[in-house]
Amino acid sequence: MKAREFDKRFDAGEDVSKHLDVANARRPEQQQKRVNVDFPLWMVRLLDKEARRLGVPRQSIIKLWISERLENAS
């Protein structure tokens, strides 16, 4: 199926998921890369306190705050 036909069906509200190969789908620039960062204990405590308050893991807080900072730097 050509992209034009796919778009037409999608826009018409048709379920086009059967035409997608989601097993091999990738999100560019979204691959994960593990990095190790050492934080002072006082930072870890404050991160954990905020994570508990929001009900999310510490890693989520760190990712969110770094992401916000990088978006503002651009």
C-alpha positions as CSV (number, residue, x, y, z in Angstrom):
1,M,0.0,0.0,0.0
2,K,1.3,3.4,-0.9
3,A,1.6,6.2,1.7
4,R,-1.1,8.2,0.0
5,E,-3.6,5.3,0.3
6,F,-2.5,4.6,3.9
7,D,-3.1,8.3,4.8
8,K,-6.5,8.3,3.1
9,R,-7.6,5.2,5.0
10,F,-6.2,6.6,8.3
11,D,-7.9,9.9,7.8
12,A,-11.2,8.1,7.1
13,G,-11.0,6.5,10.5
14,E,-10.1,3.0,9.2
15,D,-8.0,0.7,11.4
16,V,-4.7,0.7,9.6
17,S,-2.8,-1.1,12.4
18,K,-2.8,-4.4,10.4
19,H,-0.6,-2.6,7.8
20,L,2.1,-1.7,10.3
21,D,5.1,-3.8,11.3
22,V,5.3,-2.6,14.9
23,A,7.8,-5.4,15.8
24,N,10.5,-3.6,13.9
25,A,9.4,-0.1,14.6
26,R,12.0,2.3,16.0
27,R,11.9,5.8,17.3
28,P,14.9,7.8,16.0
29,E,17.1,9.3,18.7
30,Q,15.2,7.4,21.4
31,Q,17.5,4.5,21.9
32,Q,18.6,4.1,25.5
33,K,22.2,4.6,26.7
34,R,23.2,3.8,30.2
35,V,25.3,6.4,32.0
36,N,26.5,6.5,35.6
37,V,26.4,9.7,37.6
38,D,27.5,10.1,41.2
39,F,25.4,12.4,43.3
40,P,26.1,13.7,46.8
41,L,24.0,12.1,49.4
42,W,22.0,15.2,50.1
43,M,20.9,15.4,46.4
44,V,19.8,11.7,46.5
45,R,17.7,12.3,49.6
46,L,16.0,15.3,48.0
47,L,15.5,13.5,44.7
48,D,13.9,10.5,46.6
49,K,11.7,12.9,48.6
50,E,10.4,14.5,45.4
51,A,10.0,11.1,43.7
52,R,7.9,9.9,46.7
53,R,5.8,13.0,46.6
54,L,5.0,12.5,42.9
55,G,4.8,8.7,43.2
56,V,7.4,8.1,40.5
57,P,10.9,6.5,40.5
58,R,14.0,8.6,41.2
59,Q,15.2,8.0,37.6
60,S,12.0,9.6,36.2
61,I,12.6,12.8,38.2
62,I,16.2,13.0,37.0
63,K,15.3,12.4,33.3
64,L,12.5,14.9,33.5
65,W,14.6,17.7,35.0
66,I,17.5,17.1,32.7
67,S,15.2,17.1,29.7
68,E,13.6,20.3,30.8
69,R,16.9,22.0,31.2
70,L,18.2,20.8,27.8
71,E,15.0,22.0,26.1
72,N,15.5,25.4,27.6
73,A,19.2,25.5,26.6
74,S,18.4,25.1,22.9
